[in-house]
Each structure stands twice: as C-alpha cells, then as structure tokens.
Amino acid sequence: MSLKGLIFDLDGVIVFTDQYHYKAWKQMSDKKGIYFDQEINNRLRGVSRMDSLEIILERYEGPLLSDEDKQKMAEEKNEIYKKLLEQMTPDQRSAILAKMTVTNSVDLTVKMDEQLPQ
C-alpha cells in the first residue's frame, strides 16, 4: 500500500485560532442582535461552520431565516475571521496556510517546503 497523502491538524498544535473564531462569531452575532458568549462558543469546538451557526441561532429571535440567509451569515463570519487572521505573526500565518492547503486537498509538498525555515 502506498501513501497517498497526510492530513495535519495544526490548529491547536502549532497555532491557536480559537480566539479569532470567537471574535468573528461574536462580531457577526452582535451585528445581528444575537446573544453570544464564551459558553456558547465552547459548544462550537469541532463543529462545522453551518452547524456552529445553527447553535448560535438557538438564541436568534428575528424573522425566519432562509438557507440563503444562513449561508450569507456563515460567509460573513468567515470574512471577518480571515481579516482577524491578518493580526497573526508571519510564522502563525504560515501554519494556517499549511492547514488550509491540506483542508482544500491541494498538494501540500511544495507549499510546505516554501514555508519551512532553511
């Protein structure tokens, strides 16, 4: 059997992006008038973006949201998150790039070699 690929989960090992996810969900929630705190955030660990949004929406008291509305909210959170990542150091960003590369099923070999110190 030949090795076809590896999956690395660098988040929480090399870098910690929890605070950025929390801030992004918090900012999106505040904008929509949805209560969100650390306790709710703790329920989001290991949960997909859309499932995380459903947990957050348990506190939502506005008009019924369509699937399209929910998708836009999740995309808004992700855009906020990506802007927050710009606050990271170059080394932290390199680790996140490596994680995103693996997550998106792109060949990791070249990108990792470019990021590693010589």
N, C-alpha and C positions, 0 to 999 in steps of 0.2 A: 504494500500500500504506500503510495507516495503522498507526501504532504502537499495539499493544495492551497492552504492559507492558514493564517492565525488571526485570532481576534483578541485584541488587547482592550481592557477597560482601564484607561489611565485616570479617569475621573475618580478622585478619592484615593488614588495611589500616589500619583506624582503631583497632581494639582487638584484643588477642590473648587468646584464651581457652584456648590450649593448656594452660597451667598448671592451669586449672580442670578440663579434661577429664582430664588426667593424674591430678590429685589424686582425682577422682571414681572413675576406673577403679582406681586404687591402693587406695582405701578399700574399694571393693566386692571387689576381688581378695583383699586381706588378710583381710577378713571370711570369705571362702570358703576361705582357705588356699591360694590360687593365687599362684605367684610372678609378679611383675610389676615391671618396671623401665623406665627411660628407653629402652633399646634396643627393647624390645617396643613401648613407646608410639610410637616413631618409625614403626613399621610400620602404625600406625593412621591416619596422616595421609591424608585424602581418602577414607577408607573408611567405609561406613555403620556405624551403631551395632551392628546384628546381625552384620555381617561382622567388626567390631572384636572383638566378644565371642568369635566363633569363633577368632580369632587368640589371644586371651587364654586360651581354653580348651585350646589346644595344650599348656599346662602343667598342666591340671587332671588330678588323679589320683583323684578321688572316684567315686561311683556314677554310672551313666549318667544324663544329664540329658534330660528331655523338652523338646519345643519350648516348652511352657508354662513350665517351669523357666527356660529361657533367656530367654524374654520377660520374666519377673519380674526376672531379674538385670539385663537391659538397662534396665528401668524403674527399678530401684533405683539404678543408676548415674546415670540421668537426674535422679532426685530429688536425689541428692547434688550433682550438677552445678548444678542450679537453686539449691540452698542456698548453694553456693560463690559463685555469681554475685552474691549479695547483698553480697559484700565489695567489689564494684566501685564506682567513683565514679558519681554520677548521670549524667555525660556518657557514660561507658562503657556503663552500662545502657541509655541511650537508643539508642546504636548497636546494641546487641544486640536491643533491641525492634524496631528497624527491620529487622534481618536476619530475625528470627523472623516478622515480619509478611510479608515477601516470601516466605519459605520456606513459610509456610502459605497462600499465594495469596490474601491479604486485600488489599483496596485500600490501597496504601501512601500515596497522596497526602495524605490528612487526617492520618494518624498522623505522617508525616514533618514536615508543617507544624507540628504541635504540639510536636515535639521540637527543631526548629531555633531557635537564638537569633535574636531580632529585632534 
